[in-house]
């Protein structure tokens, strides 16, 4: 992350009733546990919705049945002691394989590590709950009428 480049991302907002599919990670410097929807970097020449589908295939081995653009947000942050800057395109998405909605946890395969994804009720991120990134995501979901 320390290359001082702005990184474009596409993230998928996948619902199971009032639960959001997120991965859990830990900041190695602060020890903070945080959550983020699945997705990842947009490659040069790739459209954001294509990147989202590719990332779900790579991370979960899952296809998306549908995607719908929601919003774009900017995220400037520090993680693992390094500053990052992202432009994040958010999409509401549905999983093609309906049986995945019955699964409670998933292995998410990143380049250098394997993380756990799970369905989490949105209310757990409100108030003093664990952070949900990118910053401002809860407000975006509220503005879209998606807080369930």
C-alpha positions in Angstrom: 0.0 0.0 0.0 2.9 2.3 0.5 3.2 3.3 -3.2 1.3 6.6 -2.8 -1.2 5.6 -5.5 -4.9 6.0 -5.4 -6.4 2.5 -5.7 -9.8 2.0 -7.5 -11.9 -0.8 -5.9 -15.3 -2.4 -6.6 -17.1 -3.9 -3.5 -20.2 -6.0 -3.4 -23.1 -5.4 -1.0 -24.6 -8.9 -0.7 -27.6 -9.3 1.7 -29.1 -12.2 3.5 -32.2 -10.7 5.0 -30.7 -8.0 7.3 -27.2 -9.5 7.2 -24.3 -8.3 5.1 -21.6 -10.6 3.7 -18.3 -9.2 5.0 -14.8 -10.4 5.6 -13.0 -10.1 8.9 -9.5 -8.8 9.2 -7.1 -7.5 11.8 -4.8 -4.5 11.6 -1.4 -5.9 12.5 -0.2 -2.6 14.1 -3.3 -1.6 16.1 -4.8 -5.0 16.7 -8.2 -3.7 15.6 -10.6 -6.2 14.1 -12.6 -4.7 11.3 -15.0 -5.8 8.5 -15.4 -4.9 4.9 -17.6 -6.2 2.0 -16.0 -8.5 -0.5 -14.5 -7.2 -3.7 -11.2 -5.7 -4.7 -9.0 -3.8 -7.1 -10.1 -2.7 -10.6 -7.4 -3.6 -13.1 -6.4 -1.3 -16.0 -8.8 -1.8 -18.9 -11.4 -3.6 -16.7 -14.8 -2.1 -15.9 -15.8 -1.9 -12.2 -18.7 -4.4 -12.5 -16.4 -6.9 -14.3 -13.8 -6.4 -11.5 -16.4 -7.2 -8.9 -17.4 -10.4 -10.7 -13.8 -11.4 -11.0 -13.0 -10.7 -7.4 -16.0 -12.9 -6.2 -14.7 -15.7 -8.4 -11.1 -15.4 -7.1 -12.0 -14.8 -3.4 -15.0 -17.1 -3.0 -15.2 -19.2 -6.1 -18.7 -17.7 -6.6 -20.5 -16.2 -9.5 -22.7 -13.2 -9.1 -26.3 -13.4 -10.5 -26.7 -9.6 -10.6 -25.0 -6.3 -9.8 -26.5 -2.9 -9.4 -24.4 0.3 -9.0 -25.1 2.1 -5.7 -22.6 4.8 -5.0 -18.9 5.8 -5.1 -17.0 6.9 -2.0 -13.5 8.0 -1.2 -11.6 6.2 1.6 -8.3 7.6 3.0 -7.1 5.5 5.9 -4.2 3.9 7.7 -4.0 0.1 7.9 -1.0 -2.0 9.2 0.9 1.2 9.7 0.6 2.3 6.0 -1.6 5.1 4.5 -4.0 4.1 1.8 -6.3 6.0 -0.5 -9.1 4.3 -2.4 -11.9 5.3 -4.7 -14.6 2.7 -4.0 -17.4 1.8 -6.3 -20.2 0.0 -4.4 -22.6 -2.4 -6.0 -25.6 -4.3 -4.6 -25.0 -7.9 -5.7 -26.7 -11.3 -5.5 -25.0 -14.7 -5.5 -25.8 -17.0 -8.4 -25.6 -20.1 -6.2 -28.5 -19.8 -3.8 -27.1 -22.5 -1.5 -24.3 -20.0 -0.5 -27.0 -18.1 1.4 -27.3 -21.1 3.7 -23.6 -21.1 4.5 -22.6 -19.2 7.6 -18.8 -18.7 7.0 -16.6 -18.7 3.9 -12.9 -18.8 3.2 -11.8 -15.7 1.3 -8.6 -16.2 -0.6 -6.5 -13.0 -0.9 -3.1 -12.8 -2.5 -1.1 -13.3 0.7 -3.6 -14.7 3.2 -6.9 -16.5 3.7 -9.5 -14.6 5.6 -13.0 -15.5 6.9 -16.1 -14.0 5.6 -19.5 -14.3 7.3 -23.0 -12.9 7.4 -23.3 -10.1 10.0 -26.4 -8.2 11.0 -26.0 -4.6 10.1 -27.0 -3.4 13.6 -23.7 -4.9 15.0 -21.8 -2.2 13.2 -23.8 0.7 14.6 -22.9 2.5 17.9 -19.9 1.1 19.5 -19.7 -2.1 17.4 -16.7 -3.1 15.3 -15.8 -0.8 12.3 -17.2 -1.5 8.9 -15.1 -0.1 6.1 -14.9 1.8 3.9 -15.7 4.8 6.2 -19.2 6.1 5.5 -20.6 2.8 4.2 -23.4 2.7 6.8 -24.5 6.3 5.8 -24.4 5.3 2.1 -26.6 2.3 2.8 -29.0 4.5 4.9 -29.2 7.1 2.1 -30.0 4.3 -0.4 -32.8 3.1 1.9 -31.0 -0.2 2.4 -30.7 -0.2 6.2 -32.9 -3.1 7.0 
